[in-house]
Amino acid sequence: MTDFSATPAQRSVSVLGSTGSIGTQAMDIVRRNPDRFRVVALSAGGRQPRLIAQQAVQARVDLVGLAAGDANEFRAMVADEARAAGAPSYLPEIVIGPDAAEQVARCGADVVLNGITGSIGLRPTMGALEAGSTLALANKESLIVGGPIVKRAAAPDQIVPVDSEHSAIAQSLRAGSRSEVRRLIVTASGGPFRGLPFDELKKVSPEQALAHPNFAMGKVITTNSATLVNKGLEVIEAHLLFDVPFERIDVVVHPQQYIHSMVEFVDGAVVAQIGLPTMLVPIALGLGWPDRVADAETPIDWTKANDWRFEPLNDDAFPAVQLARKVGMAGSTYPAVYNAANEECVTAFHDGRINFTDIIETVSAVVDAHSAPAGELTIDGVLEAESWARRHAQQLLDRR
């Protein structure tokens, strides 16, 4: 294994999905805190090769992985960026192929930040855990579809959540012992269609679904926030991360998203983590856990008046959370089927093939048609179930 040792005060970091929203913010946090962190490896899908070349040169990483691309072209791109930066001799190790992210995850860094979107992050998640790295997990899908596989591979406290809601819960849990926890309260913005009845949701456009009120995210995650699928996935994630039963995990709509989530304790006290609706604090904590990173984010200005609202979730208009609870309690390959079918439906919605409300109706039909295999869950079993779910979803979509 490559020696990526850093000075005692530093942590070596690998960033998976470095050109995405989570990845670029993580790179900025590292750049501002060179005494705390050193990025040693990067991976990305390959759609923005120039950006990852610039990132590699700026951080002088040892290893770069691309899921797709031409190795010679990318090597020339890195050399070009290195010359422009005054480091003509710099050239990292470069790996290209579908397993590039897993190779980067296994490089032995102190912390692996998994910022990949989708269940393709499962093998990199397993790679980081098996390599003994702390896993800063923004790729919720890998935990959700892998479930017991991921949990068996993880040592105590090896996984640090980066989703803002789960980071908030992890921070709030410091206020008491696990035996004193009564409920977890996961907050949701409600998305761009908060308050709309089900019938009106049939008419919304893909452009409207991408207009998230608080966050700038990719197409899949933003659409999942509009359907509340993302919140359903987060309920499953909270159950797996904190070992709290589904019946003790609530979702409440908080449009302003200043309260990222809460923990209710047995004495009636509720502890909340509060901050601006950005990802900087969760990312910084993921890299530095359990220690905080100074000035990761600007604090709230408490001299200005603010009104914060809390509303119950409308399960009739947004049934995705109830469906997620159902598949979460069923376990096995059901969460993988839920996630994979949803990804197919999101693509179909943005291609103009189905209406917004058809997304969850189709996902529900795929879940109902699924039969989980007997025996212990395996990665191959998860991948087979995902493939089945995608095929079955497409069959249902073709009939619409």
Secondary structure, DSSP 8 states (H G I E B T S, - for coil): -------TT-EEEEEETTTSHHHHHHHHHHHH-TTTEEEEEEEE-SS-HHHHHHHHHHHT-SEEEESSS-HHHHHHHHHHHHHHTT-TT---EEEESTTHHHHHHTS--SEEEE---SGGGHHHHHHHHHTT-EEEE--HHHHHHHTHHHHHH--TT-EEE-SHHHHHHHHHGGGS-GGGEEEEEEEE---TTTT--HHHHTT--HHHHT--SS----HHHHHHHHHTHHHHHHHHHHHHHH---GGGEEEEE-TT--EEEEEEETTS-EEEEE--SSSHHHHHHHHHTTS--TTSS----TTS------EE--TTT-THHHHHHHHHHH-TTHHHHHHHHHHHHHHHHHTTSS-TTHHHHHHHHHHHH----SSS--HHHHHHHHHHHHHHHHHHHHH-
